[in-house]
Amino acid sequence: MTYFLALCAAFTAALGAAVQDKEMGSYSDAEAKGFRLILTSIKRPIWLLGLAVMVGSPVFQYLALRVGNLTQVQPMLTCELLFILAIIVVTHHQRPGKVEWLGALGIVAGLAMFLVAAAPSGDVTVLSPAASAVITAGAVALVGAFYFGTRSSGSSIRAAGLGAAAATCFAYQAAMTQIVAGVAVTKIFGQPALYALAVAGISGFYLFEHALKAGHIASSRAAMVVVDPFLSVLLGVSVFHDRIAHTPTRLAFEIVGLGVLLTGAKTLATSPLIATVTPSAPIVAPEL
């Protein structure tokens, strides 16, 4: 059930991003500047539809974390790229090439290798105030580094930087969601983590929207699908003490699996099909 709910989170994120990216392709530079991007977007029904779909992602993520943990759930979100590929194939009548198949195979094989070898488990959902303060400060510092470090860069690097900053927010949001998911529903509103995850989610969403406008979706997506699962697994193991098998053989398979997963995600995100045909591009009718 944990993995199914995580796949639902990945699918709703992919579909919502595709809908929003299609709508944002029509924005002028003035409409996409600063906070005006959000003000422009909320006046567009199609963008709001994409937002409604994307809301399903954190909901499914919360449900997945109620029955699982960060190390199980977050790597599954790389499957979002597989759903984006499927959306492009259906809406644009395109046929995946060798690079797309290799990227998709890398995601599936790497994910399976990591999860089977690691056999992640764990039920820690409470953090000390000191631990919460440390990861909060670390997240803020990392977001700032990604955001300001690529401010004067070209469009693709800027999009990647904003995507990485958004991914950091979402990884932090997932950590806070893990805490909230461990308490009774009636006590959720008394949890500081609820408000921290709300701030992180809104910040990540803001950065994600600007990443879409800053450059090609492939650049921002590649950064997001690499940074988010990596940081989440790191937080899961080091902060929430998620248990993974650590015999030499299994550890080797885990490292290789995670490497194959992230390499496949980067390959697919920057593949010719996704890099040249995005959901915002005109749909080409098939030849008769």
N, C-alpha and C positions, 0 to 999 in steps of 0.2 A: 504493500500500500504506500509506503514511503516513496518508493521510486516512481510509482504511478502519479502520485500527487506532484512530485518534482517535475515530471514530464508535462503535466498540465500547466504548471507555472511557466515552463519554458515555451510551451505552445502559445499561451496567451500573450507572453512578452513579445514573441516573434510576430504574431498577427497584429498586435497593437502597433508595434514599431513600423511594420510594413504600411499600415493604413496611414499613420502619421507622416511617414517619410514621403508618401505619395502626395499628400496635401501640402507639405512644406516645400515641395519642389516648385510651387507657384508663387512663393513669397518674394517680394522685392527686398533689396538690401536694407532699405529703410525699415521695412516691417520686421526684419529679422535682427535688428540691432538691440542689444541689451535686453532689458525686461520687456521691451515692446514686443519681443517674440512671443511671450506668453499672452500679452494683451491681444495680439493679432490672432493667435491660435484659438483662444476661447470663443472667438466670434465665428469660427469655422465649424459647421456641424460634422464634417468628416473627421476633423481633428479630434473633436469631442468623442466621436464614436471610437476612434483609436484609443483614446484615454480610457473610455469605459471598458474596453477589452483588456487594456494593460493593467487595470486595477485588479483583474483576476489573478495576475501573477503573484503579488505579495500575499493575497488571500490563500492561494494554493500553497505558497511557500510556508505560510504560518501553519496550515494544516499538516504539511509534510513534516515540519519541525516538531509538531506535537507528538508525532509517532516515530521520529527519527532524529538525526543530529546533523550538524554542519558538514561533517566529513562525508556523510551519505548524500545529503541534499544538494549542496552547492555544485559539485562536479557535474551533476546531472543537467544543470542549467546550460552547459555548453551545447546541449542538444537543440538549443534555440536556433543555432546556425543550420541544423538539418531541416528545421521547419521553414526557415527563411528560404533555403534552397528549394524546398518543395513548393512554396508559394510562388517563387519565380518561375519554376517549371510549369505550373498550372496556369498562371495568369499571362505569361509571356510566350508560352508554347516553345520553350527552349529545351534542348537536350543536354544534360550534364556531360562534360568532357572528362578526360583522364584526370585532370587536376582536381575536379570536383569530386569524382569518385574516390580518389586517393585521400582527399581531405575528410570526406564523410567516413571512409573506412578507418582513418586514423582516430576520429572521434569515438566511433563505436568500439573499435578494438582496444584503444587506450583506456577508455572508460571501463570496459568490462575487465581488462587486466588489472587496473587499479583497485576496483571494488572487490573483485574476487580475491586478489592477493591480500588486500588490507583487511577485509571482513570488518569494516568499521562498526564500532558500537560505543555506547556511552549515554549517560543520562544526567550529566551535570548541567544544571540550568541556573545556578546561583553564582554570582560573582561578588567578590568583596568590593567595597567602595574604592579601594586602592587600585585593584585590577581594572575596574571600570574606568577610572580616571586615566590610567596608563594607556589603554587601548583607544580611549576617546582622543587623548592628546596625540597619539600616534596617527590616528586616522586624519585628524585636522592637519597635521604636519605633512602627511603624504598627499592629501588633496591639494594643499597649497603648493607643494613642489610640482605636481603634475600641471596644475592650472597656470602658475606663473612661469614655470620653466619652459613652457611651449608657447607663451603669449606672443612672441615675435617670430614664430616659426611659420613655415609654409602651411597651406591648407591641410594637407594630409597628416603632417606631424601635429598640427594644432588639433585636428579632429581626434587623433590618437591620444593626445594628452588629455583632452576633455573627456574622452571615453574612459581612460584610465582613472581620472579623477572621479567620474561617475561610478565606475566599478568599485572604487575604494569606499564610496558612500554606501553602495549596495551591500558590500561585504560587511561593513559595520552595521548596517541595518539588519542583515541576517543574524549577526551576533546578538543584537538586541532582541530580535524576534525569538531567538532561541530562549532567552530569559523569559520573555512574556509567555511563550508557549508552555513553559513549565509551571505556570500558576493557574489557579482556577479562574474561569471566565469572570466570575463575580468580583475578583480581586485585581483584574487587569488595570483598571483606571487608577489604582493606587501605586502602580509600578513606574518609577522614573524611566525605566527602559522603554516604556511605551512612547513617551514623549521624545526620547532620544531617537528612537527608530523613525518617528514621524518626521523629525527635523532632517535626519539622514536621507529618508526617502524623498522628501521634497527637494533637498539639495541635489541628490543624485539625479532626480528627474529634470531639474533645471539644467544641470550640466549636460545631461544626455540630449536634451532638446537642442542646446547650442552645439553639441558635437555633430548632430545630424546636419546642421546648417553650416558648420565650419568647413566640412569636407565630405568626401565620399563615405557612405555608410560602412564600406568595407574597412576603412581605417579605424573608425570608432568602435565597430563591432569586434575587430581583431584584438584591440586593446582590452575591451571589456571582457571578452570570453577567456582571456589569459589571466588578467589581473584578479577578477572576482573569485574564480575557484581557487587560485593559488593562495590568496589572502585568507579565504574562508577555511581552507584545509589547515593553514598555518594557525589560525585562531582556534579552530576546533581542537587541534592536537595540543597546542601550547597553553591555551587559556581555559578551555572547557574540558580538557583532559580526555578527549575522545580516544578510545582505545583502538589501535590498529595492530595487526600482527607484525612483529618485528624480528622474526628469525632472519638470518642473513639472506636466505633464498627468497622469502616473501618480500623483504625490504627491497631487494634488487628488482623484483617484478613490479613493486609499487612505484619505484622511481622511474623505471622504464615506461610503465603504463601511463604515469602522469605526464612524462615527457612526450610520449606518442599522442596523448590526448591534446595537449596544448599545441603541439606542432600541427596536428590535424586541424584544430580549430583555426589557427593562424592561416594555414594553407587554404582552407575553405573560405574564410572571410576575405582573403585577398585574391581569390581565384578569378580567372577571366570572366566567368559568368556573373558572379556576384559583383565583381568590380566594374563591369561594363553594363550590366543590366540590373538595375535596382527596381524595387517596387514603384518608385516614383517616375521611372522612365515610361514613355508611351508604350502601350501594349501593341505588339505587332501581330496582325492576323496571320494565321498560317496560309501558306500558298496552296491554292487548289490545283 
